């Protein structure tokens, strides 16, 4: 049965499926879905113009969803036990999209690849892609000393400052949509925890770097998403240090394994180097499938 997204309970159903299916090679972690939903201020019960989400269920169990973040871009996840749902998701995307060129992002070897190929999509040979990296939290290196800086978890009333440090860290990549309202919504979303949201402070007490980790208690898997350091404080090892601090907190909270998904192509190699220096190792990559309807 298919239904359209109508609010936070539907996001929780999508997250529950992601948790049930999670492995180092699966597309989504529950924390990724929370971040994708709330990284910008939104109506909790509505979608942005051009955005569509639909959910498939078998009885009370969610078995697939399609998330058209824009008319030309589809994110999806399908339970491998229900491959027929992948065909329905692709057909639904064609119905809700009026774009002349359409793309879908899945993991390499995903159950949806056959449905995408049958619908005329083809994998892109070049271009950006992401790579899941995973590490056992028993193997964490020690936390480095940071002269002139401090590290701590975010406090409950710091949504404005926390949003600002994220936006500043990403300002040279693309304008950030994260603001106080967005971060307040994010902090209220499952499975966010303030004790897993870490920041670096400078001598004046200003936030200058940050790392957010999402723990799924059902799997013990924590997702690092996102990490950043403001440009004026780069080169001090702050991004690495704050990530390690958040991962140590994750281990203390009961996490056993951590995942992060940086770019894997040569155009943006820095984050991948950082995470591998901590001990993360690659497991699986994404593939963008595209078709033209011109």
VEXLO-75000 format. One record per residue (C-alpha): x, y, z; residue in three letters. Coordinates in steps of 0.001 Angstrom, whole numbers, padded with zeros to 6 digits, always signed. Layout:
BEGIN
XYZALA;...
***
This chain:
BEGIN
+000000+000000+000000UNK;+001250+003496-000851UNK;+000566+006749+001006UNK;+001837+010301+000699UNK;+003928+011940+003409UNK;+001846+014056+005809UNK;+004073+014732+008819UNK;+006643+013708+011445UNK;+005114+010275+012080UNK;+005807+009349+008456UNK;+009446+010385+008854UNK;+009667+008112+011904UNK;+008279+005228+009816UNK;+010963+005881+007188UNK;+013616+006004+009904UNK;+012339+002760+011421UNK;+012755+001006+008079UNK;+016249+002461+007683UNK;+017112+001145+011147UNK;+015709-002301+010417UNK;+017666-002550+007153UNK;+020869-000855+008314UNK;+024213-002374+007389UNK;+027537-000792+006381UNK;+026291-000998+002780UNK;+022709+000257+003145UNK;+021701+003671+001842UNK;+020218+005361+004909UNK;+020800+005680+008624UNK;+017907+007146+010672UNK;+020050+010177+011447UNK;+020604+010898+007753UNK;+016859+011070+007200UNK;+016459+013471+010134UNK;+019236+015710+008805UNK;+017847+015619+005244UNK;+014432+016650+006530UNK;+015460+019394+008955UNK;+018716+020908+007647UNK;+016583+023887+006580UNK;+013466+025345+008236UNK;+010376+023458+007092UNK;+006733+023026+007953UNK;+006753+019714+009901UNK;+003475+018755+008224UNK;+004283+020003+004742UNK;+006831+019764+001958UNK;+008717+022375-000021UNK;+007518+023420-003467UNK;+008616+020744-005938UNK;+009286+018201-003168UNK;+007332+014941-002889UNK;+007579+011943-000537UNK;+005632+008704-000758UNK;+005810+005643+001486UNK;+005031+001982+000801UNK;+003997-000455+003511UNK;+003167-004130+003893UNK;+000698-004298+006740UNK;+002212-002267+009569UNK;+005775-002519+008207UNK;+007316+000154+005990UNK;+008995-001494+003000UNK;+010024+001430+000808UNK;+009907+005141+000185UNK;+010616+007609-002563UNK;+011774+011121-001734UNK;+011764+013482-004700UNK;+013814+016261-003134UNK;+013300+018177-006380UNK;+011556+017344-009664UNK;+014862+016108-011112UNK;+016274+014278-008063UNK;+015053+011074-006377UNK;+016289+009488-003168UNK;+014828+006087-002395UNK;+015157+003018-000243UNK;+013438-000318-000744UNK;+013407-003414+001437UNK;+015291-006115-000556UNK;+012538-008552+000430UNK;+010107-006435-001644UNK;+011910-005719-004945UNK;+008594-005035-006698UNK;+008293-001842-004646UNK;+011315-000405-006445UNK;+009374-000502-009727UNK;+006461+001295-008074UNK;+008747+003986-006626UNK;+010272+004671-010050UNK;+006814+004812-011669UNK;+005642+007202-008931UNK;+008646+009461-009538UNK;+007804+009662-013223UNK;+004252+010714-012309UNK;+005262+013487-009878UNK;+008251+014803-011842UNK;+008008+017143-014801UNK;+011786+017409-015278UNK;+013221+016577-018681UNK;+016270+015002-017043UNK;+015837+012888-013932UNK;+018396+011384-011568UNK;+018187+008853-008744UNK;+020801+008056-006113UNK;+021233+004513-004773UNK;+023994+002345-003378UNK;+025981+000244-005835UNK;+024257-003138-006101UNK;+021003-001821-004617UNK;+017768-003700-005281UNK;+016435-000599-007085UNK;+019078-000693-009826UNK;+017161-003224-011898UNK;+013999-001088-011771UNK;+015952+002029-012743UNK;+017579+000251-015676UNK;+014220-001071-016885UNK;+012823+002485-016793UNK;+015614+003818-019004UNK;+017982+005166-016355UNK;+021718+004559-016818UNK;+024526+004810-014264UNK;+026779+007852-014568UNK;+030378+006874-015253UNK;+031833+010181-014068UNK;+030843+012800-011562UNK;+030545+013051-007782UNK;+029796+010055-005617UNK;+029767+009264-001905UNK;+031468+006405-000074UNK;+030272+004874+003180UNK;+033137+004557+005671UNK;+032786+002482+008852UNK;+034880+001899+011958UNK;+034644-000165+015132UNK;+034463+002215+018088UNK;+036791-000063+020047UNK;+039552+001185+017752UNK;+039243+004936+018442UNK;+042562+006779+018686UNK;+043179+009027+021720UNK;+041798+012538+021869UNK;+044468+015151+020991UNK;+045195+018158+023185UNK;+044094+021479+021721UNK;+046073+024443+022965UNK;+043929+027556+023171UNK;+040655+025734+022482UNK;+038040+023844+024436UNK;+035557+021101+023503UNK;+032148+020324+024921UNK;+028664+019123+023967UNK;+026126+021657+022787UNK;+023673+022964+025364UNK;+019910+022817+024886UNK;+019479+026575+024357UNK;+022271+027000+021809UNK;+020376+026416+018575UNK;+021254+029863+017196UNK;+025001+029615+017909UNK;+025097+025984+016779UNK;+023408+026839+013495UNK;+025782+029762+012993UNK;+028963+027697+013365UNK;+027656+025147+010884UNK;+026728+027850+008369UNK;+030116+029547+008752UNK;+031973+026255+008299UNK;+030196+025572+004996UNK;+030143+029142+003701UNK;+032958+028546+001205UNK;+031233+025436-000204UNK;+027650+026635-000654UNK;+025268+028974+001177UNK;+023820+027076+004130UNK;+020086+026913+004828UNK;+020700+025962+008457UNK;+019415+028684+010789UNK;+018109+028853+014358UNK;+014656+027602+013400UNK;+016054+024694+011410UNK;+018418+023667+014198UNK;+015647+023910+016788UNK;+013581+021508+014676UNK;+016600+019262+014251UNK;+017243+019122+017990UNK;+013638+018000+018531UNK;+013872+015196+015960UNK;+014610+011553+016760UNK;+017368+010365+017218UNK;+019115+013682+018019UNK;+020926+013885+021379UNK;+022685+016955+022748UNK;+025389+014777+024330UNK;+026397+013613+020825UNK;+026512+017123+019328UNK;+030000+018496+020006UNK;+031634+021868+019431UNK;+035051+023497+019715UNK;+035267+026883+021432UNK;+038033+029452+021006UNK;+039587+031574+023762UNK;+036647+033990+023627UNK;+034138+031154+023997UNK;+032886+031382+020412UNK;+031969+028180+018573UNK;+034473+027512+015772UNK;+034052+023828+014844UNK;+031396+021157+015288UNK;+030557+017498+014820UNK;+027132+015893+015132UNK;+026683+012148+015650UNK;+023368+010309+015485UNK;+023007+007072+017489UNK;+020504+004425+016453UNK;+020085+002450+019692UNK;+018554-000512+017866UNK;+021745-001193+015898UNK;+024418+000541+017967UNK;+025434+002380+014799UNK;+026257+006072+014954UNK;+026284+008329+011905UNK;+028649+011308+011711UNK;+026669+014052+009925UNK;+027827+016798+009586UNK;+031315+018047+010588UNK;+032727+021514+009952UNK;+035273+024125+010983UNK;+035055+027866+010283UNK;+037672+028945+007709UNK;+039634+031217+010066UNK;+040427+028304+012401UNK;+041317+025610+009893UNK;+044696+023913+009902UNK;+044632+023405+013694UNK;+043225+019856+013655UNK;+039910+021029+015095UNK;+037612+019038+012781UNK;+039476+015823+013566UNK;+039522+016522+017302UNK;+035841+017402+017598UNK;+034881+014339+015548UNK;+036901+012139+017899UNK;+035274+013777+020919UNK;+031806+013091+019482UNK;+032775+009495+018682UNK;+034042+008957+022226UNK;+030686+010252+023474UNK;+028969+007869+021050UNK;+030901+004936+022512UNK;+029999+006040+026053UNK;+026338+006186+025005UNK;+026411+002548+023890UNK;+027408+002863+020252UNK;+029579+000104+018838UNK;+030185+001168+015239UNK;+030353+004514+013441UNK;+029601+005449+009842UNK;+030421+008526+007809UNK;+029782+009180+004122UNK;+032186+011687+002524UNK;+032693+012300-001173UNK;+034698+009528-002801UNK;+035710+011209-006066UNK;+038950+013122-006581UNK;+037261+016541-006749UNK;+036760+016802-002973UNK;+039284+014529-001204UNK;+039835+016378+002092UNK;+037040+014897+004248UNK;+037853+011357+003134UNK;+041469+011830+004235UNK;+040352+013201+007594UNK;+038043+010293+008362UNK;+040532+007664+007252UNK;+043122+009251+009574UNK;+040743+008518+012450UNK;+040335+004881+011414UNK;+037298+004813+009121UNK;+037544+002403+006183UNK;+035501+002403+002936UNK;+032701-000119+002439UNK;+030312+000881-000368UNK;+029665+003765-002749UNK;+026674+005536-004197UNK;+025773+005550-007885UNK;+023752+008222-009660UNK;+021374+006886-012311UNK;+020091+009356-014896UNK;+017652+009413-017796UNK;+016620+012084-020278UNK;+012997+012451-021345UNK;+013666+015035-024064UNK;
***
